């Protein structure tokens, strides 16, 4: 599957397996609309396959939803890591990540976080397999932040990572509601203030 620069996805059937075509079609439709409103028929049509072929590869739509989110796990974290970059102090990198999120949210194709949207939409179905994937994604994202914070020499990296995750998911939620990317920029400032307030608490090592 190929993700476009604006965050969208394009289908290249000649380059993909049938299963990947179905997952890519689901990604396009679920992200543009909602999970429950998109039918198996629409997904099959978008993928250029029959319903029979769909059910050959997936036992149910629920299984496809979980697989669709699973396919987003690594690319999503890698995108945020790229936004943060490697240059500068930790506060610089985290602030840059939030500002890049704000820039992405300015595009008409931005529809928020697919994992958060799925968790909200499927909140009344606690046993849905997609919810386990969403939880795993958020845990992996938080673990990456904690590792980065710990590597920068900060104490209590776990708590700082959780606080930054609250800022991140809160900014995404507010931008979805208000259609205002400035929430991510304000969250960037808050994350910088949070990290800079912890600087004095970093351990000092002497020979």
C-alpha positions in Angstrom: 0.0 0.0 0.0 1.2 3.5 -0.7 0.6 6.4 1.7 0.5 9.8 0.0 2.3 12.8 1.3 -1.0 14.4 2.5 -1.7 11.3 4.6 -4.0 9.6 2.2 -3.5 6.2 0.6 -3.6 5.1 -3.0 -4.4 1.7 -4.4 -1.9 -0.1 -6.6 -3.5 -3.5 -7.3 -0.7 -4.6 -9.6 1.8 -4.2 -6.7 -0.3 -5.8 -3.9 -1.7 -9.1 -2.9 -5.5 -9.4 -2.8 -5.4 -9.3 1.0 -3.4 -6.1 1.0 -5.8 -4.6 -1.5 -8.7 -5.3 0.9 -6.7 -3.8 3.9 -5.8 -0.7 1.9 -9.4 -0.2 0.7 -10.5 -0.5 4.4 -7.9 2.0 5.4 -9.1 4.6 2.9 -12.8 4.1 3.7 -12.5 3.8 7.5 -10.3 6.8 7.9 -12.4 8.9 5.6 -15.7 7.9 7.2 -16.4 5.6 10.1 -15.9 1.9 10.9 -19.6 1.1 11.4 -21.0 3.0 8.4 -18.6 1.3 5.9 -20.1 -2.0 4.8 -18.3 -5.1 3.5 -19.8 -4.5 0.2 -18.2 -1.0 -0.1 -14.8 -2.4 1.0 -15.0 -5.2 -1.5 -16.0 -2.8 -4.3 -13.2 -0.4 -3.4 -10.7 -3.3 -3.4 -12.0 -4.6 -6.7 -12.9 -8.0 -5.3 -16.1 -10.0 -4.6 -17.7 -10.5 -1.2 -16.8 -14.2 -1.5 -13.1 -13.2 -2.0 -13.4 -10.9 1.0 -14.6 -13.7 3.3 -11.9 -16.0 1.9 -9.3 -13.7 3.5 -11.2 -12.4 6.5 -13.7 -14.3 8.6 -15.5 -11.1 9.5 -15.5 -7.3 9.2 -14.4 -7.2 12.9 -11.2 -9.1 12.0 -10.6 -6.7 9.1 -10.9 -3.7 11.4 -8.3 -5.1 13.8 -6.0 -5.9 10.8 -6.5 -2.4 9.4 -5.4 -0.9 12.7 -2.5 -3.4 13.0 -1.2 -2.2 9.7 -1.1 1.3 11.0 0.8 0.5 14.2 4.4 0.8 13.0 3.9 3.5 10.3 2.1 5.8 12.8 4.9 5.7 15.4 7.6 6.0 12.7 5.8 9.1 11.4 5.9 10.8 14.8 9.5 9.7 15.3 10.3 11.3 11.9 8.5 14.5 13.0 10.4 14.7 16.2 13.7 14.1 14.5 17.1 13.5 16.1 18.5 17.1 16.3 18.2 19.3 19.4 17.4 18.8 23.0 14.5 16.5 24.0 12.2 19.6 24.5 13.0 20.7 21.0 12.2 17.3 19.5 8.9 16.9 21.3 7.9 20.5 20.5 8.7 19.9 16.8 6.6 16.7 16.9 3.6 18.6 18.1 4.1 21.4 15.6 4.3 18.9 12.8 1.1 17.4 14.0 -0.5 20.9 13.8 0.8 21.2 10.2 -0.7 17.9 9.3 -4.0 18.8 10.9 -4.3 21.8 8.7 -4.8 19.5 5.7 -8.4 18.6 4.6 -7.4 15.0 4.6 -6.6 14.9 8.3 -9.2 13.0 10.3 -7.5 12.6 13.6 -6.0 9.5 15.1 -7.5 6.3 13.7 -6.8 4.4 16.9 -8.6 7.0 19.1 -11.5 7.2 16.7 -11.8 3.4 16.7 -11.7 3.3 20.5 -14.5 5.8 20.7 -16.6 4.3 18.0 -16.3 0.8 19.5 -16.5 1.8 23.1 -19.8 -0.1 23.5 -18.1 -3.3 22.2 -15.5 -4.0 24.8 -14.6 -7.4 23.3 -13.9 -6.0 19.8 -10.4 -7.1 18.6 -9.7 -3.7 17.3 -9.7 -2.2 20.8 -6.9 -4.5 21.8 -4.9 -3.2 18.9 -5.6 0.4 19.8 -4.5 -0.2 23.4 -1.3 -1.9 22.1 -0.5 1.1 19.9 -0.9 3.6 22.7 1.2 1.5 25.0 3.9 1.2 22.3 3.8 5.0 21.6 4.1 5.7 25.3 7.0 3.2 25.6 8.9 5.0 22.8 8.4 8.3 24.5 9.6 6.9 27.8 12.7 5.4 26.2 13.5 8.7 24.5 13.0 10.7 27.8 15.1 8.2 29.7 17.9 8.4 27.1 17.9 12.2 27.5 18.7 11.7 31.2 15.4 12.6 32.8 14.2 10.9 36.0 10.7 9.3 36.1 10.5 8.9 32.4 7.4 6.8 32.7 5.4 9.6 34.3 6.7 12.2 31.8 5.8 10.0 28.9 2.2 9.6 30.3 1.8 13.3 30.7 3.0 14.0 27.1 0.6 11.3 25.9 -2.3 13.1 27.6 -1.2 16.3 25.9 -1.0 14.6 22.6 -4.3 12.7 22.7 -6.0 15.8 24.2 -4.7 18.0 21.4 -6.0 15.5 18.8 -9.4 15.3 20.4 -9.7 19.1 20.6 -8.7 19.5 17.0 -11.3 17.0 15.9 -14.0 18.9 17.8 -12.9 22.4 17.1 -11.2 22.0 13.8 -8.4 24.2 15.1 -4.8 23.0 14.7 -3.6 25.6 17.2 -4.4 23.1 20.0 -1.4 21.1 18.9 0.8 24.2 18.9 -0.4 25.0 22.5 0.3 21.4 23.5 3.8 21.8 22.1 4.4 24.8 24.4 3.0 22.8 27.3 5.2 19.8 26.6 8.3 22.1 26.4 7.4 23.8 29.7 6.8 20.4 31.3 10.2 19.1 30.2 12.1 22.3 31.0 10.6 22.3 34.5 12.2 18.9 35.1 15.7 19.9 33.9 16.9 20.7 37.4 15.9 17.3 38.7 18.1 15.4 36.3 20.8 13.4 38.0 24.3 14.8 38.0 27.2 12.4 37.8 30.8 13.3 38.9 34.1 11.4 38.7 
